[in-house]
Amino acid sequence: MEILQLTTEIDDSGQLKINLPTNLEVGKVDVVVIVNPVTEKDKKQKSYDFSDLVGKLSWQGDAVAAQRQLRDEW
């Protein structure tokens, strides 16, 4: 089985023409077509902005001592 994906256009007459080269052997195949309209918004997917999660921790005290204290509790 081979999964192929491409973006193409539907012409003015409503025809969708698909020309897909494959590496499959000669013979019969089943073809499943899923038509998913693409919008300009889909083309320009932005990555998530993590800037609202960025910050700085103000640590008061000895970090190593606090870590040892936590380990000693186990």
DSSP file (Angstrom, degrees, kcal/mol; ACC not computed):
  #  RESIDUE AA STRUCTURE BP1 BP2  ACC     N-H-->O    O-->H-N    N-H-->O    O-->H-N    TCO  KAPPA ALPHA  PHI   PSI    X-CA   Y-CA   Z-CA
    1    1 A M              0   0    0      0, 0.0     2,-0.4     0, 0.0     0, 0.0   0.000 360.0 360.0 360.0 145.7    0.0    0.0    0.0
    2    2 A E        -     0   0    0      2,-0.0     2,-0.6    20,-0.0    22,-0.0  -0.997 360.0-148.3-133.7 135.6    1.2    3.5   -0.8
    3    3 A I        -     0   0    0     -2,-0.4     2,-0.4     2,-0.0     0, 0.0  -0.926  19.4-174.9-106.7 123.9   -0.2    6.8    0.6
    4    4 A L        -     0   0    0     -2,-0.6     2,-0.4     2,-0.0    -2,-0.0  -0.948   4.3-174.1-120.7 137.6    0.1    9.7   -1.8
    5    5 A Q        +     0   0    0     -2,-0.4     2,-0.3     2,-0.0    -2,-0.0  -0.997  12.2 155.6-133.2 135.8   -0.8   13.3   -1.0
    6    6 A L        -     0   0    0     -2,-0.4     2,-0.5    14,-0.0    -2,-0.0  -0.985  35.7-127.8-150.3 158.8   -0.9   16.3   -3.4
    7    7 A T        +     0   0    0     -2,-0.3     2,-0.2     2,-0.0    -2,-0.0  -0.949  40.9 156.6-109.0 128.9   -2.6   19.6   -3.7
    8    8 A T        -     0   0    0     -2,-0.5     2,-0.3    10,-0.0    10,-0.1  -0.755  33.5-107.6-139.4-177.2   -4.3   20.3   -7.0
    9    9 A E        -     0   0    0     -2,-0.2     8,-0.6     8,-0.2     2,-0.5  -0.881  13.7-131.4-122.4 151.8   -7.1   22.5   -8.4
   10   10 A I  B     -A   16   0A   0     -2,-0.3     6,-0.2     6,-0.1     0, 0.0  -0.880  34.5-130.4 -96.6 130.4  -10.6   21.9   -9.6
   11   11 A D    >   -     0   0    0      4,-2.2     3,-2.2    -2,-0.5    -1,-0.1  -0.103  30.1 -89.0 -78.2 178.6  -11.2   23.5  -13.0
   12   12 A D  T 3  S+     0   0    0      1,-0.3    -1,-0.1     2,-0.1    -2,-0.0   0.744 126.4  55.5 -60.2 -26.0  -14.0   25.8  -14.1
   13   13 A S  T 3  S-     0   0    0      2,-0.1    -1,-0.3     1,-0.0    -2,-0.0   0.425 120.1-107.1 -89.0   2.9  -16.1   22.8  -15.2
   14   14 A G  S <  S+     0   0    0     -3,-2.2     2,-0.4     1,-0.3    -2,-0.1   0.590  71.6 144.5  85.5  10.7  -15.8   21.2  -11.7
   15   15 A Q        -     0   0    0      2,-0.0    -4,-2.2     1,-0.0     2,-0.6  -0.677  36.8-157.8 -89.0 135.7  -13.4   18.5  -12.9
   16   16 A L  B     -A   10   0A   0     -2,-0.4     2,-0.5    -6,-0.2    -6,-0.1  -0.958  10.6-165.5-109.6 117.8  -10.7   17.2  -10.7
   17   17 A K        -     0   0    0     -2,-0.6     2,-0.5    -8,-0.6    -8,-0.2  -0.908   2.7-168.4-109.6 128.9   -7.8   15.6  -12.7
   18   18 A I        +     0   0    0     -2,-0.5     2,-0.5   -10,-0.1    -2,-0.0  -0.966  11.9 176.9-121.2 126.0   -5.3   13.5  -10.8
   19   19 A N        +     0   0    0     -2,-0.5    -2,-0.0     2,-0.0     0, 0.0  -0.919  14.4 172.4-127.2 103.4   -2.0   12.3  -12.3
   20   20 A L        -     0   0    0     -2,-0.5     2,-0.3   -14,-0.0    -2,-0.0  -0.941  23.2-148.1-120.0 115.9    0.0   10.4   -9.8
   21   21 A P        -     0   0    0      0, 0.0     2,-0.3     0, 0.0    -2,-0.0  -0.622  26.8-176.7 -75.5 139.9    3.2    8.5  -10.5
   22   22 A T        -     0   0    0     -2,-0.3   -18,-0.0     2,-0.1   -20,-0.0  -0.838  38.2-133.3-131.2 170.0    3.6    5.5   -8.3
   23   23 A N        +     0   0    0     -2,-0.3     2,-0.1     2,-0.0    -1,-0.0   0.094  67.6 123.5-105.3  18.4    6.2    2.8   -7.6
   24   24 A L        -     0   0    0      1,-0.1    -2,-0.1     3,-0.0     3,-0.1  -0.412  66.9-103.3 -82.2 156.7    3.5    0.1   -7.7
   25   25 A E        -     0   0    0      1,-0.1     2,-0.1    -2,-0.1    -1,-0.1  -0.358  48.0 -85.7 -72.8 158.0    3.5   -2.9   -9.9
   26   26 A V  S    S+     0   0    0     -2,-0.1     2,-0.3     3,-0.0    -1,-0.1  -0.436  86.1  78.7 -64.0 134.7    1.2   -3.0  -13.0
   27   27 A G  S    S-     0   0    0     -2,-0.1     2,-0.1    -3,-0.1    -3,-0.0  -0.910  82.9 -38.6 152.5-177.2   -2.3   -4.3  -12.1
   28   28 A K        -     0   0    0     -2,-0.3     2,-0.3     2,-0.0     0, 0.0  -0.459  53.1-177.9 -76.1 146.6   -5.6   -3.3  -10.6
   29   29 A V        -     0   0    0     -2,-0.1     2,-0.4     2,-0.0    -2,-0.0  -0.978  26.9-124.4-140.0 153.0   -5.7   -1.0   -7.6
   30   30 A D        -     0   0    0     -2,-0.3     2,-0.5     2,-0.0    -2,-0.0  -0.846  28.0-158.7 -93.4 136.0   -8.3    0.4   -5.3
   31   31 A V        -     0   0    0     -2,-0.4     2,-0.5     2,-0.0    -2,-0.0  -0.972   8.3-168.4-120.7 129.2   -8.2    4.2   -5.1
   32   32 A V        -     0   0    0     -2,-0.5     2,-0.5     2,-0.0    -2,-0.0  -0.976   7.7-164.6-116.1 126.7   -9.7    6.2   -2.3
   33   33 A V        -     0   0    0     -2,-0.5     2,-0.5     2,-0.0    -2,-0.0  -0.950   7.2-171.3-116.2 126.0  -10.0   10.0   -2.8
   34   34 A I        -     0   0    0     -2,-0.5     2,-0.7     2,-0.0    -2,-0.0  -0.975  12.2-154.7-114.1 118.6  -10.6   12.4    0.1
   35   35 A V        +     0   0    0     -2,-0.5    -2,-0.0     2,-0.0     0, 0.0  -0.849  17.1 174.8 -98.5 118.1  -11.3   15.9   -1.1
   36   36 A N        -     0   0    0     -2,-0.7    -2,-0.0     2,-0.0     0, 0.0  -0.941  29.4-128.8-125.4 106.3  -10.5   18.5    1.6
   37   37 A P        -     0   0    0      0, 0.0     2,-0.5     0, 0.0    -2,-0.0  -0.252  20.7-141.8 -57.5 138.8  -10.8   22.1    0.5
   38   38 A V        -     0   0    0      4,-0.0     2,-0.2     3,-0.0   -31,-0.0  -0.894  15.7-165.9-106.4 128.6   -7.7   24.2    1.2
   39   39 A T     >  -     0   0    0     -2,-0.5     4,-1.6     1,-0.1     3,-0.2  -0.662  36.6-108.6-105.5 166.3   -8.0   27.8    2.4
   40   40 A E  H  > S+     0   0    0      1,-0.2     4,-1.4    -2,-0.2    -1,-0.1   0.855 121.0  58.5 -60.5 -33.7   -5.4   30.5    2.5
   41   41 A K  H  4 S+     0   0    0      1,-0.2    -1,-0.2     2,-0.2     3,-0.1   0.894 103.8  51.3 -63.1 -40.1   -5.5   30.1    6.3
   42   42 A D  H >4 S+     0   0    0     -3,-0.2     3,-0.8     1,-0.2    -1,-0.2   0.869 107.5  53.2 -64.2 -36.9   -4.6   26.4    6.0
   43   43 A K  H 3< S+     0   0    0     -4,-1.6     2,-0.3     1,-0.3    -1,-0.2   0.826 109.8  48.5 -68.2 -31.0   -1.6   27.3    3.8
   44   44 A K  T 3< S+     0   0    0     -4,-1.4    -1,-0.3    -5,-0.1     2,-0.2  -0.329  76.0 170.8-106.8  49.4   -0.2   29.7    6.3
   45   45 A Q    <   -     0   0    0     -3,-0.8     2,-0.3    -2,-0.3    -3,-0.1  -0.430  23.7-143.9 -64.1 125.8   -0.4   27.6    9.5
   46   46 A K        -     0   0    0     -2,-0.2     2,-0.1     1,-0.1     3,-0.1  -0.664  12.5-118.9 -90.9 145.5    1.5   29.5   12.2
   47   47 A S        -     0   0    0     -2,-0.3    -1,-0.1     1,-0.1     2,-0.0  -0.481  47.1 -83.4 -76.0 157.1    3.5   27.6   14.8
   48   48 A Y        -     0   0    0     -2,-0.1     2,-0.8     1,-0.1    -1,-0.1  -0.333  38.2-128.5 -64.7 139.5    2.3   28.1   18.4
   49   49 A D    >   -     0   0    0      1,-0.1     3,-0.5    -3,-0.1    -1,-0.1  -0.816  25.0-178.8 -92.1 109.6    3.5   31.2   20.1
   50   50 A F  G >>  +     0   0    0     -2,-0.8     3,-2.1     1,-0.2     4,-0.5   0.327  52.6 106.5 -90.1   7.4    5.1   30.2   23.4
   51   51 A S  G >4 S+     0   0    0      1,-0.3     3,-0.8     2,-0.2    -1,-0.2   0.790  72.4  60.7 -61.5 -27.6    5.9   33.8   24.5
   52   52 A D  G <4 S+     0   0    0     -3,-0.5    -1,-0.3     1,-0.2    -2,-0.1   0.646 104.8  50.4 -73.4 -11.9    3.1   33.8   27.1
   53   53 A L  G <4 S+     0   0    0     -3,-2.1     2,-0.2     2,-0.0    -1,-0.2   0.507  86.4 104.6-100.2  -6.7    4.8   30.9   28.8
   54   54 A V    <<  +     0   0    0     -3,-0.8     2,-0.3    -4,-0.5    -3,-0.0  -0.543  44.5 132.6 -79.1 138.2    8.2   32.4   29.1
   55   55 A G        -     0   0    0     -2,-0.2     2,-0.4     2,-0.0    -2,-0.0  -0.945  47.8-108.7-165.5-174.6    9.3   33.7   32.4
   56   56 A K        -     0   0    0     -2,-0.3     2,-0.5     2,-0.0    -2,-0.0  -0.998  21.1-139.0-135.0 132.7   12.0   33.8   35.0
   57   57 A L        -     0   0    0     -2,-0.4     2,-0.9     2,-0.0    -2,-0.0  -0.803  10.8-147.0 -92.5 125.4   12.0   32.2   38.4
   58   58 A S        -     0   0    0     -2,-0.5     2,-0.5     2,-0.0    -2,-0.0  -0.826  19.8-161.8 -92.1 107.1   13.3   34.2   41.2
   59   59 A W        -     0   0    0     -2,-0.9     2,-0.6     2,-0.1     4,-0.1  -0.785   7.5-163.9 -96.4 129.1   15.0   31.7   43.6
   60   60 A Q        +     0   0    0     -2,-0.5     2,-0.2     2,-0.1    -2,-0.0  -0.947  57.5   9.7-110.9 114.8   15.7   32.7   47.1
   61   61 A G  S    S-     0   0    0     -2,-0.6     2,-0.7     4,-0.0    -2,-0.1  -0.681 104.5 -33.4 118.1-171.9   18.1   30.4   48.9
   62   62 A D     >  -     0   0    0     -2,-0.2     4,-2.0     1,-0.2     5,-0.2  -0.798  43.7-162.6 -93.5 113.4   20.5   27.6   48.1
   63   63 A A  H  > S+     0   0    0     -2,-0.7     4,-2.1     1,-0.2    -1,-0.2   0.874  90.0  51.4 -64.7 -38.4   19.1   25.4   45.3
   64   64 A V  H  > S+     0   0    0      2,-0.2     4,-2.4     1,-0.2    -1,-0.2   0.902 109.8  49.5 -67.0 -41.0   21.3   22.5   46.0
   65   65 A A  H  > S+     0   0    0      1,-0.2     4,-2.1     2,-0.2    -1,-0.2   0.893 110.8  50.0 -65.0 -39.5   20.4   22.5   49.7
   66   66 A A  H  X S+     0   0    0     -4,-2.0     4,-2.0     2,-0.2    -1,-0.2   0.890 110.6  50.4 -66.1 -38.4   16.7   22.6   48.8
   67   67 A Q  H  X S+     0   0    0     -4,-2.1     4,-2.0     2,-0.2    -2,-0.2   0.905 110.5  48.8 -65.9 -41.9   17.2   19.6   46.4
   68   68 A R  H  X S+     0   0    0     -4,-2.4     4,-2.3     1,-0.2    -2,-0.2   0.886 108.8  54.0 -65.1 -37.9   19.0   17.6   49.1
   69   69 A Q  H  X S+     0   0    0     -4,-2.1     4,-1.0     1,-0.2    -1,-0.2   0.913 108.2  49.3 -62.8 -42.4   16.2   18.3   51.5
   70   70 A L  H  < S+     0   0    0     -4,-2.0     4,-0.5     1,-0.2     3,-0.4   0.898 111.2  49.5 -63.7 -40.2   13.6   17.0   49.1
   71   71 A R  H >< S+     0   0    0     -4,-2.0     3,-1.2     1,-0.2    -2,-0.2   0.875 105.8  56.7 -65.8 -36.9   15.6   13.9   48.5
   72   72 A D  H 3< S+     0   0    0     -4,-2.3    -1,-0.2     1,-0.3    -2,-0.2   0.761  96.4  65.2 -66.8 -24.3   16.0   13.3   52.2
   73   73 A E  T 3<        0   0    0     -4,-1.0    -1,-0.3    -3,-0.4    -2,-0.2   0.745 360.0 360.0 -69.4 -22.6   12.2   13.3   52.6
   74   74 A W    <         0   0    0     -3,-1.2    -1,-0.3    -4,-0.5    -2,-0.2   0.493 360.0 360.0 -73.9 360.0   12.0   10.1   50.5
